[in-house]
Amino acid sequence: MKKYALIAFLLSVELTFAQSVSLNLKDSLALSSYYTSVQVPDGNYRVTVTLGNKKKAGNTTVRCESRRLYIENEPTKKGEEKQISFLVNKRTPRINERESVKIKARERSKLNWDDLLTFEVTGDCQAVQKISVERDTIAPTIFLCGNSTVVDQDDEPWASWGQMIPRWFNDSVCFCNLAESGETASTFISVGRLAKGLSMMKPGDYIIMEFGHNDQKQTFPGAGAYYNFATALKTFVDEARKRGATPIFITPTQRRFFDKGGRIRETHADYPEAMAWVAEREKCPLIDLHQMTRLLFEAMGEEGSKRAFVHYPAGSYPGQTEAFADNTHFNPYGAYQIAKCVIEGLIAQNIGFVRYLRPEYQRGYEPSRPDAFDSFHWTDSKMVDLVKPDGN
């Protein structure tokens, strides 16, 4: 069954390249949580959300497509009106007249890959009056490439840093998350995900790559960190630079595996080192998320770090008959912390688009001092998946 069967409130409006459209949502203010969509061609769109309610105070969260976070617990006073703008990428699998991305069967119902630009409006007391959508062809795009630790996860309780990072950037830059669970650097290329990104890429764009989790499991002839993996990474670099884009490497996130001394055990073999080697040879910025997440999880401790991963007792979600105990995939709190690690890595590397960080982002986040778990407030989406994402 398509997930759209769960959508409580749906508008579908045709939009040409030269048009803008406004979705008037005043009739929906009584709903505590809903989805609304507009039909648009592939591309980047400037979205302006008008918040506020004359009769009550509000607290609103807006996520787009597959739970990409853009507006987080935004308060409005009774009678106050507030506008917030951001950029959203919308895409389908089509690359050109002859080619399409070979998406997985489960992706066919993902909000990221259909012909609609979808908004999820939720929060403790949501108060959205209007959503305006306008095509943008100028702002730089940041293409995210990777696996289940990067992908936009559609369903609770799973989440990844790639869907959290847009929250901290203004409407001068757009994120396009092409990552998918289970992918390696080489399969990302072979199924057309890189080609899809290249088909939309323009000078001044960026491409960020985090691989290693699944690559280390490959055993075919020619596999290996300094062989197939390094060759695939160089392909990303060469193709991006050919189009005037800047490649950025991110080493893989740590798994939640502790030794008896309370330290994170190394599980990625020489893949992080191989990525650093390629980055140095190709003179690419490198963010060592491998080390940052080691500090993060060790600071949380063996027991406390469960709060950053999908560790939930049976019955936490409808139909969940067995406990979740996943030491690779993050929940929203964990993904949020790792997104901050990535941002600090971008700042340290002086990557150009960090100038588009929203002023409310407090620079200086330290993985060894994560945000308190109780300080993070996330309103669950309506959609839940009891099946673990691909990859480990």
N, C-alpha and C positions, 0 to 999 in steps of 0.2 A: 504494500500500500504506500502511495506517495505520502510524504510527510505533510503535504499541503492539506491533507484531511484534518490536520490538527489546527490549522490556521483559523482563528476566530473572526478575524476582520481583514478583508482583502479588497484592495482597490487595484485595478490593472488599467494603466493608461498608456497608449501609444506615445512615443516620444521620438521625434526626428532629431537629426544632428543640430538643427538650428533653433530648436525649441527648448523652453524650460517648462516645468509643470509644478503645480502646487497641490498637495493632498491636504484638504481641509478636514481636520480630525475632531472638530468640536463635538460631533455626535458620539464620539467614542470615549469621551472623558469619563464615563461611568465604568468603563472596563478597567480592571486592575492590571491586565496584561494582554497584549494582542500583537498580531503581525499585520503588516500592510505592505503591498508591493506595487511596483510600477514596471511596465515592460519597456526595456531600453536596449539599444545595440551595445555590443562590447565596447568598453572604454572606461574612462575615469569620470566621476560625477561629483560636482560640488553640491553637498547636501546642507541645507540650512534648516535647523529645527527651531521652531518657535515654542518656547515653554511658558507655562503660566496658566492660572485659573483665577477668575474673579471671585470665586466663592470659597476657595480653600488654598492652603499652602500645599506645595508639592515636593516630591522627591523622586526624580526620574532617572532611569537608565535607558540608554538606547544602544542596541547592538545591531549590526547589519550583516546580511548574507549569513554565513555559518558562524554566528556568535562572535563576530569581530566587535570588540568593545570600543565605543567612541565617546559616549557620554556616561559618566559614572556617578550615580547617586547625587545628581545635581539638584540643589534645593532652590525653591522659589517661594517667596512670601505670598500670602493672599493678596491678589490684585496685581502682583508683579508680573511683568512680561520680560522674557530674556531670549536672545537668539544666540545659537551656537552653530558654527559651520565647520565642516570637515570634508575630506575627499574620500570617496569609496570607489574601488575598482569592481567592475562587473564583467563577467566573461562567460562564454560557452566553450565546449571542447573544440569548436571549429578553428582551425589554423588558417586554412585557405580553401580554395575550391576543391582541392584534391586530398587534403590531409586534415585529420582531427586527432586530438589527444586520445590515446587509448585508456580512458578512465576505467576504474574497476567497477564491478557490478554494483557494489554498495554506494559508489559515488553518484550513481544515476539519480538518486533522490536527494543528493546534497544541494543545499541552497546556493553553494558556490558555483555550480556548473549549469544552472538552468538559464532561461531567457528573461528572468525577472530580477530586478534589484529589490531585495526584501529588507524590511526594517522590523526589528523586534523592539517594541516599546514595553517597558516594565518598570519596576521600582516599588518602593514602599507605598508611594501615593503618586502615581504617574500623572503628569499634567502637560500633555503635548497638544498644542492647538493646530499646528500646521507643519508639514514637511515640504520644503521646496527642493527641486532637483534640477540641476543645470549641467550640461556637458562641459568638461574641462579638457583641453588638449595641450596645455602649456606646462603645468606643474610637473616636476620630476616624479618619476615612479620608482619605488623601491621594490624589486622583485625578490620574494623570499623563496628559497629552494631548500628542500630538506625532507625529513621523515615525520614520524608521529610526534616528535618533540617540538616540531615547528608548525605543523598543519593547523588550519582552522577546524577544530573539533565541533561538530554540529550539536552533540548531545551531552547532557549531564551524565556522570560527574567528571567527564574528561575535559582537558583543556591543554593548550600549548602556548608558548610565549609569543608565537607569531600572531595570534588573535588578540593579544593584550597590548602589544606595542603601539597600535594606532591611537590608543586612548591619549597618549602623551604628546601627539603632534597636531599642529594646527592645519588649516585648510590650504597650506602652500606645498604640501607633499602628500603623495598617495602610496599606500602599500598594496601590492598585489601578491597574495600568498598562494603560490603554486605547489606547496609541499603536500605530501600525502603519506599516510602510514605505510610502513613496509618498504619504502623506496630506498635505493642506493644511488650513488652519484651516477653510475652507469645506466641503471634502469630508468632513472629520471630522464636521461637523454633518449633512451631507446623507445620509450612510449610516447614521446613527443611533448613532454612538459616543458623542457627547455625551449623547444621550437615554438611553443605557444608564447612563452615570454619574449623570445626574440622577435616574434611577429608584431609585438606591441611596443618594442623597445625603441627609444630615441636617444640622441645625444643628450648628455646631462643626467641620464637615469643611473640607477645603482642596481647591482644584483648581489644578494647576500646568500651564501651557501653554508649550511650546517649538515654535514654527513659524517658517517662513521659507525653508527649503531648497527646498521644492517650490512654494511659493506664488509665488515670483518667476518661475516658468516659465509661469504662467497668462497667456493672451493673449486670452481672450474679452472681449466688451464689458463694461466696468465693472470689469475686473481692474486691479490696481495696489495698491501698498503702502498708500496713503492712501484707498483706495476699498473694494473687496471685502474685502481683508485686514483693514483696520481695522474694518470693519463686523462681520466674523465674530468678531474678538477681543472687540468690545463685547457681542456676543451671549453669549459665554462668561461675561463679567462679570455681565451682567444676570440670566442664568438661575441662576448660582451664588448670587448675593446674594439672589435671590428665595427660595432654600431655606436661607438662613442660613449659607452656606459662604463661605470667604475665597478670592478669586482671586489668583494669583501669576503674573507673567510671567517667562519666561526667554528672552533673546535667543538666536538660533541659534548652534550651535557652528561654528567656522571649518572650512573645508576645508584640506587639506594642500597649499596652492599657495604656493610661495616665489618671491620675485623674486631678481634677481641679487645683491642685497645681503643675502640671508638673512632677509628680512622676509616675513611672511605677506601675500599679496595679497588685497585685498578682493574678494569674489565675490558678496555678498548684496545689492548695490544699496542701496536705501533702506529695506529691510524691517526691519532692526534699529532704525533711527531711528523708523520708523512704530510699532513695538511700544512703544518708549519714550514716544512721543507719546501713545498710547492710555493707557498706564500712568499718565502724569502727569495726563491729563484725568480719568481715572476713580479716581485716588488709590489705585492698586494697587501693591504691592511689585514691584520689578523687579530681577532678578538679571542682570547683564551677562555672561553666559557667552560672548558673542561676544568680548569683550575678554579674559576670563580664558583662553580657549582660544588666543587669539593669543599671550599670554604663555607659555602651556604649550608650544605647538609650537615657538616661537622659542627657548625655553630648551633644548628637546631638540635643535634644529638640523635642518637639511634631511634629513640622513641618519639621525640618531638618531630622529627622529619617525616613521620607518617602523615602528618597534617598537610604536607605539601604534595603528597602522592594520592593515588586512588586507593585508599585504605578505609573501608567502611564496613561495619557489621551488616549481616544479613537483615533485610527489612528496611534499610535506609532509603531505598527507592522502590517504587511500585514493581512488584513481580520479582524482586531480588531475593532469591532463596538461599544464596550462598554469599559468604563474606567476600568483599573485594580486598585483595592484598597484592597490589601491583607496584613494583619497585622501579619501574621505568617511566610510566606515564603520570602526568601531573594532574592535579585538580585545579580549579581556578585560582586558589590562593598561591599554590606553587608556581603556576604559569606566570602569575602577576609578578612574583619575586624575580623570576628568571628574566622576564622582560626588562626589569630595572637593571639587572646585570648587563644585559645586552646594550641598553642605552648608555650605561657608564663606560662600556667598552668602546662604543662609538664616539663618546666625548673624549676619551683618552687618546683615540686615534685621530681626533680632529676631523672627523668626517663632515663634509660640507652641510648635509641636511640637518645636523643637530641644531642649527640656528632656527629651525622651525619648531623646536620644542615649545610646548605651551608654558606660560610663565608659572603655572602652579606646580610644574615638576620641580621637586627639590633635588638639585644636583648634589652629588656626594654620597649616593647610596653605597653602602658597604656590604658585600655578601656575608661578612663575618658578623654583621649586626642587622639581620633581617627584620622586616616589619612584624610587629606582634600579630599573631594569628587572629586575635579578637578585634584587631583594628581593621580587618578586611571584611567588607560587607558585599556579598554577592547574592542577587536574587536569581534563583534557579530558573532556567528556561523550562518550557513545558515538555520538551522532548528529552527522553532518557534512553540510553543504550546500555544493555547489560552485557554486551559482548566487548571484550578487550580489543583495542585497535591492533592492527598488524604491527609486527616488530617487537623487539624485546631488548 
